[in-house]
Amino acid sequence: MESPIKIGMLDSGVGGFSVLREVATALPGHPVHYVADNAWCPYGNKPPRDIRARVLRIADHLIDQGCGLIVVACNSATIHGVEMLRATYPLPFVGMEPAVKPAAEITRSGIVGVLATEASIAGEKFHRLVTAHARGVRVITRPCPRFVELVEEGTLDGPEAEAVVRFEVQPLLDEGADVLVLGCTHYPFLRPVMEALVPPSVTILDTGGAVSRRVGRLLESAGTGPLTGGRGASLVIETTGDLPHVTRLLPVLLPEPGRPVSVRHVDLLSGEAMP
């Protein structure tokens, strides 16, 4: 068996921790290097050209750090950047895909609500996904920029989170949606609040587990396997933003990483200016 492949992960901020916790748990023998681009967060309201410039810069950095597989743990970055990354580099990239297909398969009302960022909803990749897998199903989309802000602040419950979640979700329920798709990696952190507010008949889907399984299959095909058992391999978390803030969020968003963790700041400048 070959040496463990280092897994790279990137996101506009800490939302990708929802995927990181799945990957770290399922693949404890593989080191993970995560970059949170907090200095440029959120990606969801940025032009596609600027999103591509950022993910290209971060991918360069992760490859320089020895990563042999990269998870684009951000729906907006996947929509606008993953195809470019796959065409640019010879290593595998795993992106995020909103769970439209399973949602369309299980809906009873024929109406699916997708909570996502503006960039994800506007992307051609998302529209192809809906066209391919949601025929005969009405898909309602709703951008939720405040969800990202809440998670980046570490506000995962309480009156403010409940009010924001109710404001965004209720219109979808009023339209008859009985399946809600979380189309941003930040959103699963608000899932407990959401589950407390929606009727029991409403199903909530996210894709963190599916991404983790996809990574595992790619590693197995490369001959490294899941490498389970024993103390977990290292986890490096880098932020382009405020290091003390991300450090404070870690116990909230990633309370039991199951492996040694180091957190540090990294400067990743780009020629592209983002407002």
RASULLIN-V431732 format. One line per field, one symbol per residue. burial: + if it has 24 or more other C-alpha atoms within 12 Angstrom, else -. Layout:
burial = ???
This chain:
burial = ---+++++++++++++++++++++++++++++++++++++++++++++-++++++++++++++-+-++++++++++++++++-++-----++++++++++++++-++---+++++++++++++-+++-++---+--+++++++++++++++++++++---++-+++-+++-++--++++++++++++++++-+++-++---++++++++-++++++-++----++++----++++++++++++-+++-++-+++--+++-+-+-+--+-------
